[in-house]
Amino acid sequence: MQMAITFMAVVAGMVFSLAVALLVEEIIFGQVFRLLFASGRRAAGGLTSGKLSPQVVAVKVGRER
């Protein structure tokens, strides 16, 4: 039982440490969360405004031999 309590205390301490580190990073630089959310949009197809834009695609008609 004591092993489980020790494990929970260690995990809670690590989570708290990460939360404080992210908060300090956000206060100092102010770009951590902006970068996280922007990278998700770029990975989804390069959408920056959230709207789809039409694209021109060249299509070859006919059969090739």
Beta strands, then each sheet from edge to edge (+ up, - down):
end
